[in-house]
Each structure stands twice: as structure tokens, then as C-alpha cells.
Amino acid sequence: MAILEAPLRLRLDGDALARNWRALDRLSGDAACGAAVKADGYGLGVTQVVPRLIDAGCRDFFVATWAEALEIAEMTEGLSLTVFHGVRAADMPTAKAGHARPCLNSPEQVQRWQQMGGAPCDVMVDTGMNRLGLTPEQVSGGILKGLNVHTLMSHLACSDEPSHPLNRQQREALAWIGERASAKRLSLANSAGVALGGDYAFGLTRPGLSLYGGIQVPRLENEIASVVAVEAEVIQRRTAKAGETVGYGATFRAPANTELAILHIGYADGYLRGFSGSGMAHFGEVECPVVGRVSMDLIAVSVDACPQVAEGDWIAVDYDLPTAAAQSGLSQYELLTGLGRRYQRLWI
Ligand SMILES: *Cc1c(COP(=O)(O)O)cnc(C)c1O
């Protein structure tokens, strides 16, 4: 059977991924630096991401679910793997196999794990996010009695706003709990949290977004390199005549004859409608702005400045995360995790 070549692809820079981890590791000081690889390695492909991070020196991995843990259990054998969402009754048979530790979030999960007897676990304590986790009072009151707690962690709500007062409150709350619970180590910082400085690193940091090129704070601008580049193939070239419109809703009207390339990418590929009329593509150095609405599988870009572009050519669709987030109104997280299944993922 012939191998189908996808008409859209991601170029993924494995060296940049490794360099980003090493930069975050350095910024973590004496603390170990782990990696959040949930949601299929933030959309890049977890089975490609994890071995590269192991080669770079990473020893602590985090996923959201047991299904995600099983996907990388073999490659993380002997390393530290944590399931953020803890353990439901239905997860217990999988959890008993011991490939990963649950991060216990609620009294119910704590009780379920206590009945297991002795197997190591992590614990989430809520210090201001009101998402997952035990309260500080539950922990200081002794709810973890009899548990073998490896990492006691909390999660920052506002790390991307370095001066937000909640950051310091959460750091102080975790330090307070750390003195009243017995855990091998404490952990607080996600990517932007690493940039908050040494006080926030505790024994282990847990970056995700910035491994994959996300930058939310100025402190990381010169440290983090882009990992993902998006390219799509031209499937038709056409001319929109002066006064004609382009795409659904006829939102773009050509002011003069306009040369268009129709590219094989759309909102089903995570290139969401927020890029309509605001996204940018490049053919070599030449800018090709997105015109009209993004369709499910197609976009139109203006190629007035590229007379040579033809069917079958590849065009780079700008996906620099901070810029693309500003263009589309999406978060950098959404831009990564929305990347669909139709791309060929080429690691370079
Ligand atoms: C996703 C996640 C992280 C990683 O956060 P980033 O902002 O992507 O660096 C860290 N800790 C927890 C609990 C998470 O859910």
C-alpha cells in the first residue's frame, strides 16, 4: 500500500525541546526539574517527547490520567511518573501495577490509597486555586497518616502575573504545610512559576508549556525557543476579482484583483476561527496574510507578492506561540493542545 503523504505537517525541533528543558532545569536551581507531558505532550506526541526529555536529563514526568500513564509506562520505567488526577475506584487495578504514583486530591482518594497499604503516592494541597487538592487544614490535621508521600505539591493560579499577591501567599502556604507533613519533597512551580525565582522551586519544578516553546513572562523570553512550526500545502491557486468575496460569510471583499493560495489546514486542525482575517503565513520571506474566515479544513492566504506559488507548494503558517495567541485570542496552551491528528509530525 502506498504511504499517504499528509497535506499538512508539523516540524518539531527536538533540540529546542531539550534546550528548553535544560534552561528550565538551570532556572530551577538546586530543585529537580520535571516535565508535564499530559494531553499527548501538549499535542506534540508524548511518545516522541518523553525519550528526548529523558536524554536531556529529565527524571520526573506528569500526566493527567492513567491512560496517559500507560502510554509512557515502559519508557519511564525506573523514573518518576505521577498521575495528576489521582485515583478513582475504577483506576485501582491499573494503579496497583505500580507504573505511576497517583497524586491524591481528595479525602476519598486518600482513603482509597490508604487501603492499598504502603505504596508511594503524591499529594495535591490546594493553596488558592480551588481546583484540585486537600485543604491545608486537612493535611495539618493528620489526614495523610500512614501514607508514604513522595511529593507534596500545590499549583499556582497566577504565575503568569509575577506581581500578583496570590503567588507569595501560595508559596507561604505550601512552606507552612511542608513543615507539618512528612513528604520527601515539595513542589509548586509550573513554567511561569520557575521564572518567579528560587523561593518558588522547592524540591521539584513541573514545567509544561515552556518546554514546548510557550513564553508567558519576560523572564523566559531569552531562555525558551520555539519547538513547533506549522506548514500546509497549497491545493489550489486562484484569483479573486476586484469586488468579489472570499469564504464563508463573505467577510473579505477583494479591493482589487487578489491572488489567493488555498491551503489544506483549518479549524479541525486546531487552526481555529480566531485566525480569520488575522493570521499570517509565509512563503520564504514573503508575508501571506490569511483572508476571510477559517474553514474546517481550508484557509485562503493572499499571495499577491508571490507570483511563483503554485499547487503543491508548502507554505509556513505562522505559529510562534506568543504572537499567534495575540492574533487569535487563544491561549498558548490551546494553540498547542488543539493541534489535531491530521498533521504529519516530523521531528528534526
Ligand atoms: C499542567 C500542569 C503543570 C504544568 O503547567 P504549565 O503552565 O504548562 O507549565 C504543572 N502542574 C500541574 C498540577 C498541572 O496541571
The ligand as a Tripos MOL2 file, in Angstrom:
@<TRIPOS>MOLECULE
LIG
   15    15     1     0     0
SMALL
NO_CHARGES

@<TRIPOS>ATOM
      1 C1         -0.3540   21.2560   33.6560 C.3       1 LIG1
      2 C2          0.2140   21.3680   34.9900 C.ar      1 LIG1
      3 C3          1.5330   21.8240   35.1680 C.ar      1 LIG1
      4 C4          2.3450   22.4210   34.0260 C.3       1 LIG1
      5 O1          1.9290   23.7570   33.8510 O.3       1 LIG1
      6 P1          2.4910   24.7290   32.7170 P.3       1 LIG1
      7 O2          1.7930   26.0070   32.9870 O.co2     1 LIG1
      8 O3          2.1190   24.1200   31.4170 O.co2     1 LIG1
      9 O4          3.9680   24.8210   32.8890 O.co2     1 LIG1
     10 C5          2.0720   21.7800   36.4380 C.ar      1 LIG1
     11 N1          1.3380   21.3290   37.4990 N.ar      1 LIG1
     12 C6          0.0560   20.9260   37.3750 C.ar      1 LIG1
     13 C7         -0.6940   20.4740   38.5700 C.3       1 LIG1
     14 C8         -0.5560   20.9440   36.1210 C.ar      1 LIG1
     15 O5         -1.8260   20.5550   35.9960 O.3       1 LIG1
@<TRIPOS>BOND
     1     1     2 1
     2     2     3 ar
     3     2    14 ar
     4     3     4 1
     5     3    10 ar
     6     4     5 1
     7     5     6 1
     8     6     7 2
     9     6     8 1
    10     6     9 1
    11    10    11 ar
    12    11    12 ar
    13    12    13 1
    14    12    14 ar
    15    14    15 1
@<TRIPOS>SUBSTRUCTURE
     1 LIG1         1 GROUP 0 **** ****
